[in-house]
């Protein structure tokens, strides 16, 4: 099996980052719906989490755009976001949430390794 070239890795990384972005946007939308349909104890905390989920989604989308266009500005945010995602997956494993932890770990690890393997020119 041949290791994909830099252009292919950039395309794959951009696709994975877009998938992560959509997931983060979906989590923000879920929190909005959950906040509207349940008793909220701390509205300011909920609003903060929703705002940061949408900012994170925009950041991941921007990082994906950087990879897709051959720029290097998306590399550091992609690495940081996926290291955070691996930390989240670790805590999910500790809580025995295997259904969430395994896919998150695989997605974050694949994106992290691809992001690190693309050497800036």
LUMLUM-80911 format. One line per 10 residues: number of its first residue (from 1); their letters; for each residue x, y, z of N, C-alpha, C, O. Coordinates in nm, 4 decimals, m for minus. Atoms other than C-alpha are relative to their C-alpha. Example, Ala and Ser with C-alpha at 12.3 -4.5 7.8 and 13.67 -1.06 7.14 Angstrom:
1) as) 0.0890 m0.1190 0.0000 1.2300 m0.4500 0.7800 0.0900 0.1200 0.0000 0.1936 0.1181 0.0665 ~ m0.0820 m0.1190 m0.0060 1.3670 m0.1060 0.7140 m0.0770 0.1090 0.0730 m0.0261 0.2198 0.0899 .
//
This chain:
1) xxxxxxxxxx) 0.0841 m0.1174 0.0000 0.0000 0.0000 0.0000 0.0887 0.1238 0.0000 0.1803 0.1359 0.0814 ~ m0.0809 m0.1212 0.0137 0.1424 0.3339 m0.1029 m0.0582 0.1113 0.0859 m0.1796 0.1317 0.0901 ~ 0.0434 m0.1119 m0.0839 0.1292 0.6282 0.1348 m0.0451 0.1146 m0.0902 0.0264 0.1507 m0.1837 ~ 0.0484 m0.1065 0.0884 m0.0829 0.9075 m0.0171 0.0927 0.1202 m0.0015 0.1602 0.1500 0.0970 ~ m0.0815 m0.1200 0.0142 0.0933 1.2167 m0.1476 m0.0565 0.1155 0.0807 m0.1655 0.1067 0.1371 ~ 0.0377 m0.1157 m0.0801 0.0742 1.5548 0.0174 m0.1345 0.0578 m0.0429 m0.2145 0.0968 0.0421 ~ 0.1277 m0.0545 0.0474 m0.2140 1.6731 m0.2028 m0.1168 m0.0875 0.0440 m0.2216 m0.0367 0.0839 ~ 0.1055 0.0912 m0.0442 m0.4181 1.3638 m0.1220 m0.0224 0.0114 0.1509 m0.1362 0.0096 0.1977 ~ 0.0133 m0.0143 m0.1453 m0.3458 1.4010 0.2490 m0.0696 0.1300 0.0352 m0.1507 0.1342 0.1277 ~ 0.0689 m0.1277 m0.0226 m0.4526 1.7667 0.2325 m0.1499 m0.0133 m0.0243 m0.2308 0.0384 0.0528 .
11) xxxxxxxxxx) 0.1417 0.0195 0.0330 m0.7805 1.6649 0.0684 m0.0705 m0.0825 0.1071 m0.1815 m0.0496 0.1489 ~ 0.0585 0.0852 m0.1035 m0.8448 1.3909 0.3227 m0.0122 0.0777 0.1306 m0.1154 0.0706 0.1973 ~ 0.0041 m0.0793 m0.1233 m0.7570 1.6219 0.6137 m0.1109 0.1045 m0.0067 m0.1828 0.1247 0.0912 ~ 0.1062 m0.1002 0.0150 m0.9887 1.8929 0.4780 m0.1370 m0.0647 0.0152 m0.2258 m0.0081 0.0790 ~ 0.1276 0.0702 m0.0113 m1.2707 1.6406 0.4467 m0.0291 m0.0384 0.1444 m0.1408 m0.0190 0.1924 ~ 0.0193 0.0388 m0.1401 m1.2200 1.5094 0.8006 m0.0289 0.1220 0.0873 m0.1124 0.1151 0.1776 ~ 0.0264 m0.1221 m0.0766 m1.2076 1.8638 0.9386 m0.1403 0.0530 m0.0265 m0.2053 0.1041 0.0647 ~ 0.1378 m0.0423 0.0299 m1.5327 1.9476 0.7595 m0.0998 m0.0895 0.0722 m0.2012 m0.0411 0.1226 ~ 0.0871 0.0925 m0.0738 m1.6923 1.6368 0.9108 m0.0031 0.0389 0.1478 m0.1100 0.0440 0.2086 ~ m0.0060 m0.0429 m0.1400 m1.5728 1.7459 1.2560 m0.0770 0.1301 0.0203 m0.1465 0.1467 0.1205 .
21) xxxxxxxxxx) 0.0702 m0.1275 m0.0085 m1.7074 2.0956 1.1895 m0.1509 m0.0212 0.0020 m0.2210 0.0397 0.0828 ~ 0.1437 0.0283 0.0047 m2.0515 1.9616 1.0998 m0.0460 m0.0637 0.1313 m0.1544 m0.0323 0.1805 ~ 0.0346 0.0631 m0.1277 m2.0518 1.7471 1.4148 m0.0082 0.1051 0.1102 m0.1010 0.1025 0.1909 ~ 0.0008 m0.1043 m0.1033 m1.9658 2.0483 1.6329 m0.1205 0.0929 m0.0186 m0.1838 0.1321 0.0794 ~ 0.1204 m0.0797 0.0262 m2.2388 2.2563 1.4629 m0.1254 m0.0746 0.0459 m0.2156 m0.0146 0.1045 ~ 0.1148 0.0805 m0.0397 m2.4846 1.9712 1.5219 m0.0139 m0.0046 0.1521 m0.1250 m0.0005 0.2050 ~ 0.0051 m0.0027 m0.1469 m2.3906 1.9607 1.8904 m0.0541 0.1335 0.0499 m0.1320 0.1372 0.1452 ~ 0.0528 m0.1314 m0.0367 m2.4567 2.3353 1.9134 m0.1492 0.0088 m0.0244 m0.2227 0.0625 0.0585 ~ 0.1435 0.0004 0.0300 m2.7950 2.2912 1.7456 m0.0761 m0.0866 0.1000 m0.1852 m0.0504 0.1442 ~ 0.0620 0.0862 m0.1009 m2.8746 2.0035 1.9820 m0.0145 0.0737 0.1329 m0.1173 0.0626 0.1996 .
31) xxxxxxxxxx) 0.0067 m0.0744 m0.1261 m2.7935 2.2262 2.2790 m0.1061 0.1088 m0.0045 m0.1717 0.1351 0.0962 ~ 0.1062 m0.0998 0.0132 m3.0233 2.4977 2.1470 m0.1362 m0.0662 0.0205 m0.2196 m0.0169 0.0966 ~ 0.1281 0.0713 m0.0124 m3.3088 2.2485 2.1114 m0.0197 m0.0494 0.1425 m0.1280 m0.0355 0.1995 ~ 0.0084 0.0507 m0.1378 m3.2329 2.0912 2.4484 m0.0295 0.1132 0.0984 m0.1070 0.0960 0.1925 ~ 0.0248 m0.1151 m0.0869 m3.2252 2.4349 2.6112 m0.1414 0.0519 m0.0101 m0.1970 0.1002 0.0885 ~ 0.1369 m0.0470 0.0185 m3.5632 2.5247 2.4636 m0.1040 m0.0981 0.0523 m0.2158 m0.0584 0.0851 ~ 0.0971 0.1019 m0.0391 m3.7286 2.1976 2.5629 0.0175 m0.0525 0.1416 m0.0559 m0.1423 0.1829 ~ m0.0210 0.0495 m0.1361 m3.5962 2.1484 2.9150 0.0186 0.1173 0.0960 0.0293 0.2329 0.0551 ~ m0.0195 m0.1016 m0.1042 m3.5547 2.3343 3.2412 0.1492 0.0306 0.0105 0.2285 m0.0563 0.0467 ~ m0.1403 m0.0408 m0.0009 m3.2279 2.5277 3.2213 0.0342 0.0583 0.1364 m0.0317 0.1513 0.1828 .
41) xxxxxxxxxx) m0.0428 m0.0475 m0.1311 m3.0487 2.5794 3.5523 0.0850 0.1250 m0.0111 0.0715 0.2166 0.0700 ~ m0.0892 m0.1138 0.0182 m2.7873 2.8228 3.4236 m0.0006 0.0414 m0.1473 0.0718 m0.0145 m0.2296 ~ 0.0153 m0.0437 0.1381 m2.8858 3.0061 3.1078 0.1303 0.0568 m0.0556 0.1634 0.0333 m0.1718 ~ m0.1246 m0.0599 0.0498 m2.5573 3.1970 3.0841 0.1033 m0.1069 m0.0365 0.1755 m0.0915 m0.1351 ~ m0.0932 0.1091 0.0325 m2.3530 2.8748 3.0921 m0.0411 m0.0689 m0.1295 0.0440 m0.1012 m0.2124 ~ 0.0490 0.0625 0.1222 m2.5729 2.7208 2.8226 0.0294 0.0867 m0.1216 0.0739 0.0364 m0.2247 ~ m0.0281 m0.0916 0.1102 m2.5400 3.0280 2.6024 0.1487 0.0000 m0.0337 0.1862 0.0019 m0.1509 ~ m0.1447 0.0044 0.0224 m2.1624 3.0216 2.6486 0.0435 m0.1250 m0.0750 0.1252 m0.1178 m0.1669 ~ m0.0355 0.1256 0.0667 m2.1378 2.6571 2.5459 m0.0482 0.0015 m0.1450 0.0225 m0.0441 m0.2349 ~ 0.0540 m0.0069 0.1364 m2.3598 2.7178 2.2423 0.0856 0.0924 m0.0864 0.1202 0.0577 m0.1994 .
51) xxxxxxxxxx) m0.0820 m0.0945 0.0765 m2.1582 3.0221 2.1323 0.1354 m0.0615 m0.0335 0.1820 m0.0502 m0.1469 ~ m0.1309 0.0586 0.0258 m1.8287 2.8373 2.1698 m0.0086 m0.1218 m0.0914 0.0868 m0.1507 m0.1635 ~ 0.0119 0.1113 0.0947 m1.9606 2.5325 1.9851 m0.0081 0.0540 m0.1421 0.0519 m0.0034 m0.2330 ~ 0.0064 m0.0563 0.1344 m2.0481 2.7518 1.6876 0.1324 0.0651 m0.0404 0.1713 0.0578 m0.1570 ~ m0.1327 m0.0545 0.0320 m1.7145 2.9341 1.7084 0.0979 m0.1125 m0.0345 0.1790 m0.0991 m0.1261 ~ m0.0854 0.1154 0.0297 m1.5394 2.5958 1.7180 m0.0303 m0.0587 m0.1363 0.0611 m0.0967 m0.2096 ~ 0.0384 0.0498 0.1316 m1.7360 2.4796 1.4155 0.0526 0.0882 m0.1121 0.0992 0.0387 m0.2147 ~ m0.0530 m0.0934 0.0993 m1.6383 2.7934 1.2246 0.1520 m0.0150 m0.0103 0.2077 m0.0124 m0.1201 ~ m0.1455 0.0179 m0.0003 m1.2745 2.7451 1.3285 0.0430 m0.1267 m0.0718 0.1408 m0.1259 m0.1465 ~ m0.0321 0.1248 0.0689 m1.2719 2.3850 1.2100 m0.0250 0.0121 m0.1501 0.0515 m0.0405 m0.2309 .
61) xxxxxxxxxx) 0.0285 m0.0193 0.1425 m1.4330 2.4859 0.8808 0.1102 0.0846 m0.0653 0.1531 0.0572 m0.1774 ~ m0.1082 m0.0847 0.0524 m1.1700 2.7586 0.8357 0.1299 m0.0804 m0.0136 0.2033 m0.0635 m0.1109 ~ m0.1188 0.0851 0.0096 m0.8932 2.5070 0.9085 m0.0108 m0.0938 m0.1200 0.0873 m0.1165 m0.1908 ~ 0.0215 0.0860 0.1166 m1.0443 2.2734 0.6496 0.0224 0.0783 m0.1287 0.0808 0.0265 m0.2239 ~ m0.0202 m0.0843 0.1184 m1.0474 2.5595 0.3995 0.1496 0.0239 m0.0233 0.1963 0.0237 m0.1372 ~ m0.1444 m0.0175 0.0114 m0.6797 2.6212 0.4729 0.0676 m0.1213 m0.0613 0.1532 m0.1076 m0.1487 ~ m0.0575 0.1223 0.0567 m0.5929 2.2588 0.4003 m0.0411 m0.0162 m0.1456 0.0409 m0.0523 m0.2300 ~ 0.0500 0.0196 0.1359 m0.8108 2.2496 0.0893 0.0666 0.0934 m0.1005 0.0850 0.0566 m0.2166 ~ m0.0616 m0.0964 0.0911 m0.6462 2.5601 m0.0586 0.1518 m0.0046 0.0030 0.2170 0.0757 m0.0637 ~ m0.1452 0.0148 m0.0024 m0.2915 2.4484 0.0230 0.0710 0.0995 0.0901 0.1931 0.1139 0.0824 .
71) xxxxxxxxxx) m0.0609 m0.0953 m0.0939 m0.2336 2.7113 0.2917 0.0356 m0.0739 0.1285 m0.0107 m0.1854 0.1525 ~ m0.0429 0.0644 m0.1234 m0.0731 2.6362 0.6248 m0.0684 0.0541 0.1254 m0.0398 0.0081 0.2359 ~ 0.0614 m0.0585 m0.1187 m0.2931 2.8461 0.8529 m0.0983 m0.0946 0.0693 m0.1387 m0.0675 0.1824 ~ 0.0930 0.0933 m0.0618 m0.5231 2.5509 0.9213 0.0667 m0.1092 0.0806 m0.0008 m0.1840 0.1513 ~ m0.0703 0.1128 m0.0619 m0.2559 2.3185 1.0544 m0.0023 0.0056 0.1523 m0.0416 m0.0916 0.2168 ~ m0.0063 m0.0100 m0.1460 m0.2107 2.4451 1.4106 m0.1380 m0.0139 0.0652 m0.1505 m0.0873 0.1632 ~ 0.1316 0.0201 m0.0611 m0.5849 2.4790 1.4862 m0.0498 m0.1438 m0.0133 m0.1159 m0.1953 0.0769 ~ 0.0423 0.1388 0.0187 m0.6456 2.1316 1.3422 0.0685 m0.0912 0.1020 0.0053 m0.1796 0.1597 ~ m0.0736 0.0809 m0.0976 m0.3749 1.9817 1.5630 m0.0555 0.0248 0.1403 m0.0825 m0.0703 0.2137 ~ 0.0509 m0.0332 m0.1332 m0.4983 2.1647 1.8737 m0.1392 m0.0566 0.0221 m0.1651 m0.1181 0.1255 .
81) xxxxxxxxxx) 0.1378 0.0480 m0.0151 m0.8648 2.0799 1.8155 m0.0043 m0.1518 0.0158 m0.0839 m0.2040 0.0939 ~ 0.0029 0.1453 m0.0084 m0.7873 1.7127 1.7664 0.0705 m0.0539 0.1240 0.0365 m0.1619 0.1724 ~ m0.0564 0.0388 m0.1299 m0.5636 1.6934 2.0718 m0.1055 0.0173 0.1096 m0.1150 m0.0654 0.2002 ~ 0.1091 m0.0198 m0.0960 m0.8566 1.8365 2.2693 m0.1025 m0.1131 m0.0142 m0.1505 m0.1671 0.0854 ~ 0.0964 0.1079 0.0239 m1.0887 1.5803 2.1061 0.0503 m0.1325 0.0565 m0.0288 m0.2110 0.1088 ~ m0.0550 0.1229 m0.0599 m0.8540 1.2991 2.2130 m0.0124 0.0030 0.1519 m0.0375 m0.0999 0.2146 ~ 0.0204 m0.0135 m0.1450 m0.8693 1.4337 2.5689 m0.1448 m0.0256 0.0390 m0.1719 m0.0913 0.1395 ~ 0.1426 0.0239 m0.0250 m1.2486 1.4355 2.5542 m0.0303 m0.1489 m0.0121 m0.1027 m0.2043 0.0706 ~ 0.0215 0.1436 0.0185 m1.2458 1.0783 2.4217 0.0557 m0.0791 0.1182 m0.0029 m0.1792 0.1595 ~ m0.0590 0.0673 m0.1167 m1.0189 0.9765 2.7104 m0.0969 0.0033 0.1186 m0.1137 m0.0971 0.1878 .
91) xxxxxxxxxx) 0.0951 m0.0097 m0.1105 m1.2740 1.1042 2.9629 m0.1270 m0.0804 m0.0294 m0.1892 m0.1330 0.0629 ~ 0.1139 0.0836 0.0364 m1.5536 0.9303 2.7703 0.0314 m0.1470 0.0245 m0.0555 m0.2231 0.0669 ~ m0.0409 0.1377 m0.0282 m1.3581 0.6059 2.7966 m0.0081 m0.0255 0.1501 m0.0535 m0.1314 0.1933 ~ 0.0074 0.0133 m0.1453 m1.3294 0.6648 3.1712 m0.1426 m0.0129 0.0502 m0.1666 m0.0753 0.1536 ~ 0.1416 0.0092 m0.0368 m1.7086 0.7009 3.1862 m0.0687 m0.1184 m0.0679 m0.1902 m0.1349 m0.0570 ~ 0.0497 0.1185 0.0710 m1.7491 0.3822 2.9776 m0.1004 0.0351 m0.1091 m0.1936 m0.0412 m0.1343 ~ 0.0832 m0.0400 0.1136 m1.9145 0.5712 2.6907 0.0704 m0.0424 m0.1290 0.1094 0.0415 m0.2102 ~ m0.0771 0.0557 0.1105 m1.7517 0.3439 2.4341 m0.0593 0.0370 m0.1357 0.0145 0.0573 m0.2322 ~ 0.0664 m0.0302 0.1271 m2.0087 0.4199 2.1634 0.0408 0.1385 m0.0506 0.0479 0.1605 m0.1715 ~ m0.0453 m0.1339 0.0378 m1.8963 0.7837 2.1650 0.1521 0.0091 m0.0076 0.2072 0.0751 m0.0956 .
101) xxxxxxxxxx) m0.1452 m0.0144 m0.0120 m1.5328 0.7407 2.2620 0.0759 m0.0608 m0.1175 0.1729 m0.0019 m0.1652 ~ m0.0746 0.0674 0.1066 m1.4243 0.4978 1.9916 m0.0063 0.0782 m0.1320 0.0983 0.1031 m0.1919 ~ 0.0009 m0.0782 0.1252 m1.5512 0.6937 1.6869 0.0722 0.1338 0.0128 0.1423 0.1754 m0.0795 ~ m0.0682 m0.1275 m0.0204 m1.4273 1.0229 1.8343 0.1511 m0.0190 0.0001 0.2237 0.0607 m0.0594 ~ m0.1437 0.0283 m0.0030 m1.0855 0.8724 1.9025 0.0545 m0.0276 m0.1390 0.1594 0.0247 m0.1767 ~ m0.0469 0.0341 0.1351 m1.0546 0.7293 1.5527 0.0010 0.1222 m0.0915 0.0972 0.1436 m0.1653 ~ 0.0070 m0.1195 0.0832 m1.1670 1.0510 1.3823 0.1081 0.1003 0.0390 0.1771 0.1546 m0.0473 ~ m0.0991 m0.0973 m0.0471 m0.9453 1.2730 1.5983 0.1419 m0.0467 m0.0291 0.2259 0.0330 m0.0709 ~ m0.1347 0.0516 0.0234 m0.6413 1.0474 1.5672 0.0363 0.0039 m0.1489 0.1478 0.0414 m0.1853 ~ m0.0267 m0.0038 0.1445 m0.6721 1.0168 1.1893 0.0251 0.1429 m0.0467 0.1190 0.1684 m0.1221 .
111) xxxxxxxxxx) m0.0164 m0.1397 0.0414 m0.7141 1.3921 1.1459 0.1291 0.0586 0.0561 0.1991 0.1325 m0.0131 ~ m0.1229 m0.0486 m0.0623 m0.4308 1.4667 1.3884 0.1230 m0.0488 m0.0759 0.2124 0.0300 m0.1069 ~ m0.1168 0.0552 0.0689 m0.1861 1.2345 1.2141 0.0131 0.0550 m0.1418 0.1237 0.0820 m0.1885 ~ m0.0060 m0.0602 0.1335 m0.2797 1.3660 0.8711 0.0480 0.1446 0.0080 0.1303 0.1876 m0.0729 ~ m0.0403 m0.1395 m0.0147 m0.2423 1.7243 0.9903 0.1482 0.0119 0.0291 0.2149 0.1018 m0.0221 ~ m0.1430 m0.0034 m0.0333 0.1001 1.6502 1.1337 0.0882 m0.0492 m0.1154 0.2043 m0.0100 m0.1266 ~ m0.0814 0.0569 0.1083 0.2142 1.4592 0.8255 0.0177 0.0932 m0.1176 0.1032 0.0696 m0.2030 ~ m0.0102 m0.0947 0.1109 0.1631 1.7524 0.5911 0.1046 0.1046 0.0371 0.0810 0.1893 0.1233 ~ m0.1113 m0.0884 m0.0320 0.4932 1.9391 0.5955 m0.0188 0.1316 m0.0750 m0.0346 0.1313 m0.1971 ~ 0.0122 m0.1285 0.0681 0.4636 2.3124 0.5246 0.1185 0.0218 m0.0951 0.2325 m0.0127 m0.0637 .
121) x) m0.1071 m0.0240 0.0973 0.6596 2.4160 0.2160 0.0559 0.1400 0.0149 0.1470 0.1783 m0.0586 .
//
